[in-house]
Amino acid sequence: MKIITSIIAALVLCAAAAQAQTPVPGASARPIPAAPQLGAKSYLLADFNSGQILVESNADMRVEPASITKLMTAYVV
């Protein structure tokens, strides 16, 4: 009985090792959707893991900080 159990365990381990080596397509396999129409002067959306820029419009444009940033700065100072 121990021999049969050992053979089954070895087969399961070999199958698991073979399955682990099977390549899985990455997240970049999905197409990136078209950029939405926004009313913002500039915006940029990047993938955190890869650093790839997904969508941008006037990304190099200098803009003033938003109002909540100004309020938090005034609150801290």
C-alpha positions in Angstrom: 0.0 0.0 0.0 2.9 2.4 0.7 4.3 1.8 -2.8 1.0 2.8 -4.4 0.7 5.9 -2.2 4.3 6.9 -3.0 3.7 6.4 -6.8 0.6 8.6 -6.7 2.4 11.3 -4.6 5.3 11.3 -7.1 2.9 11.6 -10.1 1.0 14.5 -8.4 4.3 16.3 -7.7 5.5 15.8 -11.2 2.2 17.2 -12.6 2.5 20.2 -10.3 6.0 20.9 -11.4 5.1 20.7 -15.1 2.1 23.0 -14.5 4.3 25.5 -12.7 6.5 25.9 -15.8 3.6 26.6 -18.1 3.9 30.3 -19.2 1.0 32.5 -18.3 0.2 35.6 -20.5 0.9 38.8 -18.7 -1.4 41.8 -18.0 -0.1 43.5 -21.2 -1.9 40.9 -23.3 -5.1 42.9 -22.9 -5.6 45.8 -25.3 -5.6 49.3 -23.7 -9.0 51.0 -24.2 -9.2 54.4 -25.9 -8.8 57.5 -23.8 -12.0 59.0 -22.4 -13.0 62.6 -23.2 -12.2 64.6 -20.1 -12.5 68.3 -19.4 -9.1 68.4 -17.5 -6.2 70.6 -18.9 -3.8 67.7 -18.5 -3.7 64.2 -17.1 -1.5 61.1 -17.0 -2.4 57.5 -16.1 0.5 55.0 -15.6 0.7 51.4 -14.7 2.4 51.2 -11.3 4.1 47.8 -11.8 5.5 48.3 -15.3 5.8 52.1 -15.3 4.1 52.1 -18.7 2.1 55.3 -19.6 -1.4 54.2 -20.4 -3.1 57.5 -21.2 -1.8 61.1 -21.2 -2.8 64.5 -22.4 -0.5 67.5 -22.1 1.6 65.5 -19.5 4.4 68.0 -19.6 2.2 71.0 -19.0 2.8 72.8 -15.6 -0.3 73.2 -13.6 -1.0 74.6 -10.1 -1.9 72.2 -7.3 -5.5 71.5 -6.6 -7.5 73.3 -3.9 -7.4 70.4 -1.4 -3.6 70.5 -1.6 -3.5 74.2 -0.9 -5.8 73.7 2.1 -3.8 70.8 3.5 -0.6 72.8 3.2 -2.2 75.8 4.9 -3.4 73.4 7.7 0.0 71.9 8.3 1.9 75.2 8.2 
